[in-house]
Amino acid sequence: MTKKATMKRKPRVQPTKPKAVEGEGLKSQGITWGRQRQARSLTAQELVIARGAAMGWSNREIAARLTVSEKTVEAHRSNIYRKCDVHNTAQLIQWLLRAGLLTATELVA
């Protein structure tokens, strides 16, 4: 009598974090991999709008500087708040500082 050959299943491979993440060195500042990923998910225009909002510019001022409508800026801000999981400008500023996308000296200027 022979034993029935069974196929062994390979263990599932869990996704790993990339070894070299853009903005390396952020981890030493307490920035988690998730926050780095979120920061990369912001578009260039969203990043400009987020930084403008952090500097105290109104939606109208941001729209004028970017030559887009005020409604476009409002839509981008809504997307930024959702992506960064924040609910107001103060939390956005804190998030940008932690992600290394804004420095304290930029806020003062």
VOPAGU-2260 file (C-alpha; in pm, 1 decimal, decimal comma):
REM VOPAGU-2260
SITE   aa  ch    i         X         Y         Z
SITE  MET   A    0       0,0       0,0       0,0
SITE  THR   A    1     134,7     335,8     -97,4
SITE  LYS   A    2      68,1     659,4      75,5
SITE  LYS   A    3    -128,1     911,2    -120,6
SITE  ALA   A    4      88,6    1203,3    -221,1
SITE  THR   A    5     -44,7    1528,7     -87,1
SITE  MET   A    6      48,9    1868,7    -206,1
SITE  LYS   A    7     156,8    2105,0      63,0
SITE  ARG   A    8      22,3    2454,1      40,2
SITE  LYS   A    9     264,6    2736,6      35,3
SITE  PRO   A   10     212,5    2984,0     315,7
SITE  ARG   A   11      48,8    3309,5     217,7
SITE  VAL   A   12     290,3    3590,0     167,1
SITE  GLN   A   13     193,7    3910,2     342,0
SITE  PRO   A   14     265,5    4234,9     160,9
SITE  THR   A   15     572,1    4402,5     297,0
SITE  LYS   A   16     659,9    4764,7     330,6
SITE  PRO   A   17     900,1    4890,4      67,5
SITE  LYS   A   18    1257,1    4899,7     188,3
SITE  ALA   A   19    1335,0    5241,1      42,7
SITE  VAL   A   20    1034,6    5465,9      88,2
SITE  GLU   A   21    1032,3    5806,8     -71,7
SITE  GLY   A   22    1116,7    6060,7     195,8
SITE  GLU   A   23    1338,5    5822,2     387,8
SITE  GLY   A   24    1439,8    5964,8     718,5
SITE  LEU   A   25    1083,0    6051,0     806,1
SITE  LYS   A   26    1067,6    5740,0    1022,9
SITE  SER   A   27    1331,7    5887,5    1249,7
SITE  GLN   A   28    1100,0    6187,5    1294,4
SITE  GLY   A   29     817,4    5961,9    1409,7
SITE  ILE   A   30     646,7    5944,9    1071,2
SITE  THR   A   31     483,0    5608,8    1014,7
SITE  TRP   A   32     483,8    5423,2     686,7
SITE  GLY   A   33     109,7    5486,3     658,5
SITE  ARG   A   34     155,3    5863,6     688,5
SITE  GLN   A   35     427,3    5854,4     422,2
SITE  ARG   A   36     191,7    5662,6     194,2
SITE  GLN   A   37     -85,8    5914,5     260,0
SITE  ALA   A   38     148,7    6203,0     184,9
SITE  ARG   A   39     237,9    6045,2    -148,3
SITE  SER   A   40    -132,1    6003,9    -229,2
SITE  LEU   A   41    -184,6    6382,4    -228,5
SITE  THR   A   42    -166,6    6529,0    -576,2
SITE  ALA   A   43      67,1    6819,6    -644,2
SITE  GLN   A   44    -225,0    7061,3    -656,2
SITE  GLU   A   45    -369,8    6924,0    -331,0
SITE  LEU   A   46     -32,2    6972,3    -165,7
SITE  VAL   A   47     -14,4    7335,6    -281,6
SITE  ILE   A   48    -368,5    7395,3    -155,0
SITE  ALA   A   49    -295,3    7223,7     178,0
SITE  ARG   A   50      15,5    7436,4     229,3
SITE  GLY   A   51    -178,6    7751,8     134,7
SITE  ALA   A   52    -453,8    7665,4     380,6
SITE  ALA   A   53    -192,2    7600,9     648,9
SITE  MET   A   54     -45,8    7945,8     586,3
SITE  GLY   A   55    -384,8    8103,4     646,9
SITE  TRP   A   56    -486,0    8180,0     290,0
SITE  SER   A   57    -858,9    8178,0     220,9
SITE  ASN   A   58   -1009,3    7957,6     -49,0
SITE  ARG   A   59   -1050,9    8270,9    -261,2
SITE  GLU   A   60    -681,9    8364,6    -224,8
SITE  ILE   A   61    -569,3    8011,3    -308,8
SITE  ALA   A   62    -801,6    8003,9    -612,5
SITE  ALA   A   63    -665,6    8336,1    -737,6
SITE  ARG   A   64    -303,0    8221,7    -701,5
SITE  LEU   A   65    -369,8    7893,5    -883,6
SITE  THR   A   66    -612,2    8044,8   -1136,7
SITE  VAL   A   67    -885,1    7793,1   -1056,3
SITE  SER   A   68   -1235,2    7845,4    -923,2
SITE  GLU   A   69   -1310,7    7871,5    -554,3
SITE  LYS   A   70   -1531,5    7560,3    -584,0
SITE  THR   A   71   -1230,1    7364,8    -714,9
SITE  VAL   A   72   -1029,1    7467,0    -409,5
SITE  GLU   A   73   -1318,0    7364,0    -180,9
SITE  ALA   A   74   -1334,0    7023,3    -352,4
SITE  HIS   A   75    -957,4    6976,1    -318,2
SITE  ARG   A   76    -968,6    7073,6      51,4
SITE  SER   A   77   -1243,8    6821,2     109,3
SITE  ASN   A   78   -1029,7    6551,4     -57,7
SITE  ILE   A   79    -725,1    6657,5     145,1
SITE  TYR   A   80    -914,8    6634,7     474,6
SITE  ARG   A   81   -1046,3    6289,8     379,0
SITE  LYS   A   82    -707,1    6156,4     266,1
SITE  CYS   A   83    -524,5    6292,5     571,4
SITE  ASP   A   84    -806,4    6195,9     809,1
SITE  VAL   A   85    -830,4    6546,0     956,5
SITE  HIS   A   86   -1133,0    6763,9    1026,2
SITE  ASN   A   87   -1003,1    7120,9    1039,8
SITE  THR   A   88    -710,6    7341,6     941,6
SITE  ALA   A   89    -536,2    7308,4    1278,1
SITE  GLN   A   90    -525,5    6929,5    1241,2
SITE  LEU   A   91    -410,6    6970,6     880,1
SITE  ILE   A   92    -120,1    7190,7     991,3
SITE  GLN   A   93     -21,5    6933,7    1251,7
SITE  TRP   A   94     -42,4    6654,8     991,8
SITE  LEU   A   95     170,5    6848,6     740,2
SITE  LEU   A   96     434,5    6920,1    1005,4
SITE  ARG   A   97     451,4    6554,5    1109,6
SITE  ALA   A   98     471,3    6438,4     749,5
SITE  GLY   A   99     760,1    6675,9     686,0
SITE  LEU   A  100     567,5    6861,8     414,2
SITE  LEU   A  101     572,0    7191,2     601,7
SITE  THR   A  102     822,1    7349,5     838,3
SITE  ALA   A  103     750,7    7574,0    1133,7
SITE  THR   A  104     953,1    7854,3     972,7
SITE  GLU   A  105     719,0    7850,3     670,2
SITE  LEU   A  106     423,4    7908,1     902,4
SITE  VAL   A  107     585,8    8213,7    1059,8
SITE  ALA   A  108     686,6    8376,6     731,6
